[in-house]
Amino acid sequence: MIDAIIAGCGPTGATLAAELRLHGVRVLVLEKETEPVPLARIVSLHIRSLEQLAMRGLLERLLPHGRQRPVGGIFAGIPAPPPEGLDTAYLLGIPQPVVVRELEEHAIELGAEVRHGCAIAGFEQDEDGVTVELTDGERLRAKYLVGCDGARSTVRKLLGVGFPGEPSRTETLMGEMPASAPPEEIAAKVAEIRQANKRFMLGPVEEGVYRVVVPAAGLSSEPPVLEDFQEQLRALAGTDFGVHSPRWLSRFGDATRLADRYRVGRVLLAGDAAHIHPPTGGQGLNLGVQDAFNLGWKLAAQIHGSAPDSLLDTYQAERHPVAADVLDNTRAQMELSSAEAGPRAVRRLLTELMDIDEVNRRLIGKITAIDLRYDFGEGPDLLGRRLPDLDLKQGRLYDRLHAGRGLVLDRTERLTVDGWADRVDLLADPALDAPAVLLRPDGYVAWIGEDQQELNHQLARWFGRSAA
């Protein structure tokens, strides 16, 4: 029997596979596509995603393929400089196929099996596992099944989980293509139109080539063609700027939906299978990758039998509210992009408010997930929050998290992790600001204190019974 089958080898599925392999879980990833998606769409890896990738030693692998850019101006495209004192000051613009390739290769290097051209046709679960049937008739048996198979998730539909929300009301065309018009003419016209229409953009990708974003003429299930872009450009700008020979074309809607449940028995959902929203703010891929970091170590502990009974339930308890908040802020950003007089007035007001450092910081923290705080009960403000990559006496903090284990940072030099040393590391570090902290494998502070009995209680809460 396989320990876990993952449907979908996009960023979420590949990340989850790697996280499970760090804990020795036997993983099979089923990807229905036989070839990588041809769209070289640039996505933004946000601060928290970059931090978690650094925790696994993956950041240096991705940096050469991307382009660092400032954090400012990511909420609804409202121009604003990065707030002073932000401990991580850049995003990484990177082609999505590169992210998928690197994450998949990492999972395979760790021992995950990935099958392309394989799709799930059905499954049945019982108290011992899940029987999965593929479209070619093959049947597989696993302890758990995770649907990371996108917005039209087969796993979610077969599971019967509700996906309430709003359907698309508008659609937007996006693509990359050369333009023969002079660059200065394009820049002037774009600046003029964007005063009233924030859903319009021609931005240079490289010399002579532009990222084109225009409202679609209506809703359609058909792939866009060059003529659709030319028609909409002429309607908005009076010219199509001589665009031609597109590299790739796509359309996206503003549908916003959130799964009722992230888990039914031995079947779970993550990434776009659990939540969809417009790409405003560039949060979608990041939300899914962070789902995987939250779920991986918990599911591994469940499979190995070392998890406390409630641990896997914390996946939905923690991640469902995060997705709901992302859906709300993308709804707000879409409203602010409207050309109607009311939303434009609100946008002007918010632009003024973002001159206030605290407002700017709050919105950036929301988009990039660095302000996220899980509810771990009463305690200091740091409880339930991330730790940045601290410069410890024995090196960088994130370098100590490559194995995906828990970590106790102890300034008192009196604490132990006896009984949990097979799951949790201990590092005495007198430079720590707190007496001691317990850091989960996903990099969130689960406890702060200096009492051994309190620490033991929290170790049992998050990592199961003591081996002693």
C-alpha positions in Angstrom: 0.0 0.0 0.0 1.2 3.5 -0.9 1.3 5.9 2.0 -0.1 8.9 0.1 -1.3 9.6 -3.4 -1.3 13.2 -4.6 -3.5 14.3 -7.5 -1.7 17.1 -9.4 1.9 18.0 -9.7 1.6 21.8 -9.8 3.4 23.9 -7.2 1.1 22.7 -4.4 1.3 19.0 -5.2 5.1 19.0 -5.8 5.7 20.9 -2.6 3.5 18.6 -0.6 5.3 15.5 -2.1 8.7 16.9 -1.0 7.5 17.7 2.5 6.1 14.1 2.9 9.3 12.6 1.6 11.4 14.5 4.2 9.6 12.3 6.7 10.0 9.1 4.8 6.4 8.9 3.5 6.0 6.8 0.3 4.4 9.2 -2.2 2.9 8.8 -5.6 2.0 12.0 -7.6 -0.4 11.6 -10.5 -0.3 14.4 -13.1 -2.8 14.3 -15.9 -0.8 16.5 -18.2 1.9 14.7 -20.2 3.9 17.9 -20.9 4.6 21.0 -18.9 2.1 23.8 -19.3 3.5 25.9 -22.3 2.5 29.3 -20.8 5.6 31.1 -19.5 3.5 33.2 -17.2 5.5 35.2 -14.7 4.3 34.7 -11.1 5.4 36.4 -7.9 6.8 34.4 -5.0 5.9 36.4 -2.0 7.9 36.9 1.2 6.4 34.0 3.2 6.7 31.6 0.4 10.4 32.6 -0.2 11.0 32.1 3.5 9.5 28.7 3.6 11.4 27.7 0.5 14.6 28.9 2.1 13.8 26.7 5.1 14.2 23.7 2.8 17.3 25.0 1.0 15.3 25.8 -2.2 15.6 29.5 -2.4 19.1 29.5 -3.9 17.9 27.0 -6.5 15.1 29.4 -7.6 16.8 32.8 -7.4 18.9 32.5 -10.6 15.7 32.0 -12.6 13.8 35.0 -11.2 13.9 38.7 -10.9 13.8 40.4 -7.5 11.5 43.4 -7.3 10.4 45.7 -4.4 7.5 44.8 -2.2 5.8 48.1 -2.6 2.7 48.6 -4.8 1.3 45.1 -4.6 -2.1 45.9 -3.1 -4.4 46.7 -6.1 -1.4 48.1 -7.9 -1.5 51.3 -5.8 2.0 52.9 -5.9 3.6 52.8 -2.5 7.2 52.3 -1.4 8.1 49.4 0.9 7.6 50.4 4.6 10.7 51.1 6.6 12.1 48.3 8.6 10.4 45.5 6.7 12.7 42.5 7.4 12.3 41.0 4.0 12.2 43.5 1.2 11.6 41.8 -2.1 9.4 39.5 -4.1 10.6 37.1 -6.8 9.1 37.4 -10.3 9.7 34.0 -11.9 8.1 32.0 -14.8 5.6 29.5 -13.3 6.8 26.6 -15.4 10.3 27.1 -13.8 8.8 26.9 -10.3 6.9 23.7 -11.2 9.9 22.1 -12.7 12.2 22.9 -9.8 9.8 21.8 -7.2 9.0 18.6 -9.0 12.7 17.8 -9.5 13.2 18.5 -5.8 10.4 16.0 -4.8 11.8 13.4 -7.2 15.3 13.8 -5.8 13.9 13.2 -2.3 12.3 9.9 -3.6 8.8 10.8 -4.7 7.4 9.0 -7.7 5.7 11.2 -10.3 3.6 9.8 -13.1 2.6 12.1 -16.0 -0.4 11.3 -18.2 -2.3 9.8 -15.3 -5.7 11.0 -14.1 -8.1 9.9 -11.4 -11.5 8.5 -12.6 -12.8 7.6 -9.1 -12.0 6.5 -5.6 -13.5 4.9 -2.6 -12.4 5.2 1.0 -12.8 3.1 4.1 -11.4 3.1 7.6 -8.1 1.7 6.4 -7.3 3.6 3.2 -8.4 4.9 -0.2 -8.8 2.8 -3.4 -8.1 5.0 -6.4 -9.1 4.1 -9.9 -7.3 5.8 -12.8 -8.8 6.6 -16.2 -7.0 3.6 -17.8 -8.6 1.3 -15.3 -5.6 0.7 -13.0 -6.5 0.6 -9.3 -4.2 1.8 -6.6 -4.4 1.6 -2.8 -3.1 4.3 -0.5 -3.6 5.4 3.1 -4.4 8.9 2.1 -5.4 10.9 -1.0 -4.8 14.6 -1.4 -6.4 16.6 -4.2 -4.0 19.2 -5.5 -5.6 19.1 -8.9 -6.7 22.7 -9.5 -9.8 24.7 -9.7 -11.8 22.1 -11.5 -10.6 19.4 -9.1 -11.8 15.9 -9.9 -11.0 14.9 -6.3 -13.2 17.6 -4.8 -16.1 16.9 -7.1 -16.0 13.1 -6.4 -15.7 13.8 -2.7 -18.9 15.8 -2.9 -17.4 18.9 -1.1 -19.3 22.1 -1.7 -17.5 24.9 -3.4 -19.6 28.0 -2.7 -18.8 31.5 -3.8 -19.3 33.7 -6.8 -19.0 32.8 -10.5 -17.0 35.0 -12.9 -18.7 38.3 -13.7 -15.8 39.6 -15.8 -12.9 38.1 -17.6 -9.5 39.4 -18.5 -7.2 38.6 -21.4 -3.5 38.2 -20.7 -0.6 37.4 -23.0 2.9 38.2 -24.1 3.6 39.5 -27.6 5.9 41.9 -29.6 4.5 45.3 -30.5 5.8 47.4 -33.4 4.6 50.8 -32.0 7.4 53.1 -30.5 8.0 52.4 -26.8 7.5 56.0 -25.9 4.1 56.0 -27.6 3.0 52.9 -25.8 4.2 54.2 -22.4 2.3 57.5 -22.8 -0.9 55.9 -24.0 -0.8 53.2 -21.2 -0.3 55.9 -18.5 -3.3 57.9 -19.9 -5.7 54.9 -20.0 -4.7 53.5 -16.6 -5.8 56.7 -15.0 -9.4 55.4 -15.4 -9.0 51.7 -16.2 -6.7 49.6 -13.9 -7.5 46.4 -15.7 -5.5 47.6 -18.7 -1.7 47.2 -19.0 1.0 47.0 -21.6 4.2 46.4 -19.6 7.6 45.6 -21.2 9.0 42.1 -20.6 12.1 42.6 -22.7 13.0 44.8 -25.7 10.1 45.0 -28.0 8.0 42.4 -26.2 5.1 43.3 -23.8 2.9 41.7 -21.2 -0.6 42.7 -22.4 -3.6 42.7 -20.0 -7.0 43.9 -21.3 -10.6 43.4 -20.2 -12.3 40.7 -22.3 -15.4 41.6 -24.4 -17.5 39.0 -22.4 -17.5 35.6 -20.8 -16.2 32.7 -22.9 -14.9 29.2 -22.5 -12.9 29.4 -25.7 -9.1 30.0 -25.7 -8.3 33.6 -26.8 -6.7 34.4 -30.1 -4.6 37.4 -31.2 -7.6 39.1 -32.8 -9.3 39.3 -29.4 -6.4 41.3 -28.0 -6.3 43.6 -31.1 -10.0 44.3 -30.9 -9.9 45.1 -27.2 -6.8 47.3 -27.6 -8.4 49.3 -30.4 -11.6 49.7 -28.3 -9.6 51.0 -25.3 -6.6 52.8 -26.8 -7.7 53.5 -30.4 -4.8 51.4 -31.6 -3.6 47.9 -31.3 0.0 49.1 -31.0 1.0 46.7 -33.8 0.9 43.6 -31.5 1.7 40.3 -33.3 3.2 36.8 -33.0 2.0 36.1 -29.4 4.2 33.9 -27.2 1.2 32.8 -25.2 -2.4 33.9 -24.6 -4.8 33.2 -21.7 -7.9 34.4 -20.1 -9.0 34.4 -16.5 -12.1 35.3 -14.6 -12.9 36.7 -11.2 -14.7 33.6 -9.8 -14.2 33.4 -6.1 -14.9 30.1 -4.3 -13.8 28.3 -1.1 -14.3 24.6 -0.3 -16.7 23.9 2.6 -14.2 21.4 4.0 -10.5 20.6 3.4 -10.8 17.0 4.7 -13.3 14.2 4.5 -11.9 11.1 6.2 -8.7 10.1 4.4 -9.1 12.5 1.5 -7.9 16.1 1.7 -7.8 19.2 -0.5 -5.0 21.8 -1.0 -4.2 24.7 -3.3 -6.7 25.7 -6.0 -8.7 22.5 -5.4 -9.7 24.2 -2.1 -9.9 27.8 -3.1 -10.0 30.0 -6.2 -9.9 33.8 -6.6 -8.8 36.4 -9.1 -5.0 36.7 -9.5 -5.0 40.3 -8.2 -2.1 40.6 -5.7 -0.5 37.4 -7.1 -1.5 35.3 -4.1 -2.8 32.1 -5.6 0.3 30.1 -6.1 1.7 31.3 -2.7 -1.5 30.3 -0.9 -1.3 26.8 -2.3 2.4 26.3 -1.5 1.8 27.5 2.0 -1.1 25.0 2.3 1.4 22.3 1.5 4.0 23.4 4.1 1.2 23.4 6.7 -0.2 20.0 5.7 3.0 18.0 4.9 4.5 17.4 8.4 1.0 16.8 9.9 0.0 14.2 7.3 3.4 12.5 7.7 2.9 12.2 11.4 -0.6 10.8 10.9 0.7 8.2 8.5 3.5 7.2 10.8 1.1 7.0 13.8 3.0 9.6 15.8 0.5 12.4 15.6 -1.9 13.4 18.4 -5.5 12.7 17.4 -6.3 16.4 16.7 -3.2 17.3 14.7 -4.5 16.7 11.2 -7.7 18.6 12.1 -5.6 21.7 12.6 -4.9 21.8 8.8 -8.4 23.0 8.1 -8.7 25.0 11.3 -5.6 27.0 10.4 -5.7 27.2 6.6 -9.4 27.7 5.9 -9.6 31.1 7.6 -6.4 32.2 5.8 -8.0 31.4 2.4 -11.2 33.2 3.4 -9.1 36.3 4.1 -7.3 36.1 0.8 -10.6 35.8 -1.0 -11.9 38.9 0.7 -8.8 41.0 -0.1 -8.9 39.9 -3.8 -12.6 40.9 -3.9 -11.6 44.3 -2.5 -8.8 44.7 -5.0 -11.1 43.8 -7.9 -13.6 46.4 -6.9 -10.7 49.0 -6.7 -9.8 48.1 -10.3 -13.3 49.1 -11.6 -13.7 52.1 -13.9 -16.9 53.1 -12.1 -16.9 56.4 -10.3 -17.5 55.0 -6.8 -14.6 52.5 -6.8 -12.3 55.1 -8.4 -13.1 57.5 -5.5 -12.4 54.7 -2.9 -9.1 54.0 -4.7 -8.1 57.7 -4.5 -8.9 57.7 -0.8 -6.9 54.5 -0.2 -4.0 55.8 -2.2 -3.9 58.7 0.3 -4.1 56.4 3.3 -1.2 54.3 2.0 1.0 57.3 2.7 0.6 56.3 6.3 3.3 53.7 7.1 1.1 51.5 9.3 -1.6 51.2 6.6 1.0 50.4 3.9 2.6 47.8 6.3 -0.7 46.2 7.1 -1.7 45.7 3.5 1.7 44.4 2.5 1.7 42.0 5.5 -1.7 40.7 4.4 -0.8 40.1 0.8 2.6 38.5 1.6 1.4 36.5 4.6 4.1 37.8 6.9 1.4 39.2 9.3 -0.3 35.8 9.5 -0.9 34.6 13.1 -2.4 31.2 13.8 -4.5 30.9 16.9 -2.5 28.8 19.3 -4.2 30.2 22.4 -3.2 33.0 24.8 0.3 34.2 24.9 2.8 36.8 23.7 2.3 38.4 20.3 5.0 36.2 18.7 3.0 33.1 19.5 1.5 31.7 16.3 3.6 33.9 14.1 6.6 33.3 11.8 10.2 33.8 12.8 12.3 35.6 10.2 15.7 34.1 9.2 17.5 35.0 12.4 21.3 35.3 12.5 22.0 32.8 15.3 25.3 32.1 17.0 25.5 28.8 15.0 24.5 30.2 11.6 21.2 31.2 10.0 18.0 29.9 11.4 16.5 28.6 8.2 19.6 26.5 7.5 18.6 24.5 10.6 15.2 23.7 9.2 16.1 21.9 5.9 15.0 18.5 7.3 11.5 19.6 8.1 11.8 18.9 11.8 10.6 20.9 14.8 13.2 23.1 16.5 13.6 24.4 20.1 15.7 27.5 20.4 16.8 27.8 24.0 18.5 30.8 25.6 18.3 29.3 29.1 20.5 26.3 28.1 18.4 24.2 30.6 15.7 22.7 28.4 15.7 19.3 26.7 13.7 17.5 24.0 14.3 14.1 25.5 11.6 11.7 24.2 11.1 13.8 21.1 14.7 14.0 19.7 13.6 11.8 16.8 11.3 14.6 15.6 12.6 17.8 17.2 16.0 19.4 17.3 17.4 21.5 20.2 19.7 24.5 19.7 21.0 26.5 22.6 21.4 30.1 21.5 22.1 32.9 23.9 21.3 35.5 21.2 17.6 34.7 21.2 15.2 37.5 22.4 12.9 35.1 24.2 13.9 32.5 26.9 13.0 29.7 24.5 10.7 29.0 21.6 9.3 25.9 19.9 9.2 26.2 16.2 7.0 24.0 14.1 8.4 22.5 10.8 6.5 25.1 8.9 8.3 27.9 10.7 5.6 29.1 13.1 6.2 29.7 16.8 4.1 27.1 18.8 5.4 28.0 22.3 7.4 30.6 24.2 8.6 30.1 27.7 11.3 28.5 29.9 9.4 25.8 31.9 10.3 22.2 30.9 6.9 20.8 31.8 5.2 23.4 29.6 7.5 22.6 26.8 6.8 18.9 27.2 3.1 19.6 27.0 3.5 21.5 23.8 5.9 18.9 22.3 3.2 16.3 22.9 0.5 18.6 21.5 2.3 19.1 18.2 4.6 16.1 17.8 2.8 13.3 19.7 3.7 11.1 22.6 7.2 11.0 24.0 9.2 8.1 22.8 10.2 7.6 26.4 
